[in-house]
Amino acid sequence: MSSKSLILITGANQGLGYYAAQQLAATGKYHILIGSRDINKANKAIESLAADSSVKVSASDFSPLEIDVNSDSSIHAAAKQVEEKYGKLDILLNNAGIAQAQEAASDGSGPSLREIYRSHYETNVFGAAVVTEAFLPLLRKGTSKRLAFTSSGLASLELAAKPDTLYSANNYPIYRSTKTALNMIMLGYALQLEKEGFVVSAADPGYCATNLNGNSGFKDPRDGAKELIKSCVGEKKDVHGVMVNDEGIVPW
């Protein structure tokens, strides 16, 4: 394991993060920290990954890491654990995210509009920013110096301005605004850290069938995970400071 690059993927116990972990481990080059707010779910994910005969990986390719991106104390405890056990981190993929029902109940029986916005930003934006800052000292000690974010094509203002399309700004206004904000955070780190040798990128995996959307997506999450991997380990000239998908660079 010591010869392998160490990767932390938040929200890796299911969906896109799960399949990205699986595909990265299958190369034999990486040891994956399965980040999850519930350590039991991380352990179950590792059991499931090891039991999947379609991809050659073993339980030893993974380690569970309890990390709740909505909790600063959980984030800093996770960073301390990684520091004490490994002393560094090579690649960080900020993947954890939510996409809840976006309409506030008119009768006041459910969360308010402010609460819906706040919950999305807490996880999708603030969580990713705090995780990045907490692990940045360990990334600086790593050999790869890679930082990646799971974004969305819905974040694109250029695409959102096109009416009568899936990307129209009329659709999913709260969720997509968090990903637009996340792209700005990514770009800020890309410019700030480039002089230190970092490669920083965001990925648009496409509309994949995951728990995030009630499995309503039309794309296989295994294919979407490939874009996450591209942002983590792709050539700098192709991914640094941009959002990538299976067609190349996504317009802002």
N, C-alpha and C positions, 0 to 999 in steps of 0.2 A: 504494500500500500504506500510505502514511503516514496516510491519512485513515480507514483501517479499524481497527477494534478488534482488538487482538492477543490471541489465545487459545492457551494451552498445554493440550493434552490428553495425559496420560500413557497409555501403552498404546494409542496411536491407529493403530498399523500394521495392526490387524485388529479384527474384531468390532464391539462397540458403539461404541468410540472412533472407529473408522474411519468408520462411518456417521454418527456425530455430526459429525465433521469435514466430511464430504461435504455434509451438509444445511446446516450453518452457512455453509460457503463458498458454497453455491448462492444464498444471500440477497444476496451481494455486499457485505455489511457487515463481514466478518471476514477476517483473515489467520490461518491456523491453523498452529501449530507442532505437527508430528506427532512426539510424544514416543515414543521406542522405545529399548530397551536395546541394540538392534543398528541402527546407522545405515544399514546396507544394506537392512534390512527397511523402515525409514522411507522411503528413497528408492524402493524398489519399490512401496510403498503409494501414494506420490505419483504414480508412473507409472500405476498402476492407476486411481487416481481420475481422472486427466486423460484416460485412454483410455475411460472409461465414458460412452458416448453418451446414457445414460438421464438423466443429471443434468448440467446445464451448469456445469462448473467447469473451471479450467485449472491447470496445474502451478504457475503464478505465485501461486495462492491459498494455497499451502502452503510450508512450509520444514521440513526435517528437523531434529530435535534429539535427539542421543544422551543418554539419561537412564535409568540403571538405578536403580530406586527402592530396591533392596536395597543400594546403595552410596552412602555419604555423600559420598565424593569425586566420584563421578559426578554426584550431585545438585548439589553446589556448583559443579562445573565447568559444568554446564548453566546454572545461574543466572548465573554470571559471563559466559557466552557471550551470554545474552539481554540482560544489562545492557549489555555492550559494543556489541552490535549495535542494540538498540532503546531501551535506557534505561528501559524500563517494561514492565509486563504488565497487561493489562486484565482478563482472565478466566483463572482456573486451574480446570481440571477434573481432579481426582484420580480417574483411571479405571482405572489399572493394577491388576490383581488376579489371583489364582490360585485354583483349586479342584481340588486333587489328590485321588487316592484316599485315603480317610480311615481305612483299617483297617491297623493295624500288623501285620506278619507275625509269626505266633506262633512261628515257628522262628528268628526273629532274622535272617532273610536280607535283610530290607528295613529301611526307616527305622523307628525306634521311635516310639511315640505322642508322646513329647516332641518329637522331631524333626519330626513331621508338624504338630503344633500350632505349633512355632516357625517353620517355613517359611511357614505361612499368615499368622501375625501379622507376620512380617518384611515381607512384601509388602503385605498388605491394610490393615494398621494402622500399623506403624512407618514404612513407606515413605511413606504418605500424610501422616503427621504431619511427617516431616523435609522432604518436598517443600514442604509448606505454609509451614513456617518459613523455608526457604531463599528462597522466592519472595515472601514477604510484603512485604519492603521494596520490591520492584518493583511489586507490586499497589497499594501505597500511593501510588506515583507514577502509576498508571494513572487513567483517567477513569471506568471502569466499576465498579471495586472489587467484583468478583464472585468468589466462591469456592464451588466445588461438588464433591460427592463422589458417586461411583457406589456406591450401597448395594444393598439387597435387601429385599424384603418378608419374607424369612426372618429378618431382624434383629428383627422385631417380637415382643416378649414377649407381647403380647396375642394375636396370631395363633398364636404358637408353643404357647400353652397350650390350644389347641383340638385334641383328639385326633382321629384318623382323618381328617385332612385333609393336603393337601400341605404346609401350613405347620406341622404338628405338630413339636414339638421333637425328636422321634425321628429326623427326617430331617436329614441333613447337619449334625450338631452342631458340627463344628469350623469349617467355612466360615462358617456363620451366626453363630457367636459373634464372629468377626472383624468382621462387618458391624454387629453390635450395638455393639461397641466403637467402630467408625468413626462411628456415629451420635452417640455421646456426644462424640467429638472435634469433629464438625460443630457440635453444639449449643453446645459450649464456645466455639468461634470465633464463632458467631452472636451470643452474648451479649457476648463480649469486644469484637468489632469493630463492632457496630451503631452505637455512638456516633461512629465514624469514617466512617460512611456506607456500610459494606459490606452486601452481601446475601449470605448464606451458606445453602446448601441441600444436601439429599441427594436422590438419585433412586432409585426402585425401577423398573427397566426391565422387570421381569417375567421369566419363564423363557424366554429367547431362545435360539435355536439358534446357538451360537458354539463356538469351539474350547475355551472354558472348561469346557463340559460335553459335549464330544465331539459337538456339534451335535444333542444330544438334546432341546433345548428346543422347545416347541410354538409359540413366538411368533417372528415375523420380527424379526431384529435391527434392521432399518430402523425398525420401529415402536417398539422399545424405545429406540432412540437419541433418539426424540422426547422421552422423559422426561428424558434427560440434558440435552437442549437447554433444556427447560423450567426445570430447576434452574439452568442457566447464565444465562438471559436472561429468565426469566419475571418477572411483576410481583412486587414485594417482598411485597405483602399475601398472595400465593398460595403463596410458596415459602420465605420467610425462616424459618430455625430449625425447619424441618419436613422430612419425607421425603415426596416426591410420587410419584404414579403416574398412570396414565391415568384413574383414578377420583377423584383429588383428593389429600387428605392421608392417608397411611398411619398407622394407630394405632401408638403405641409398644409 
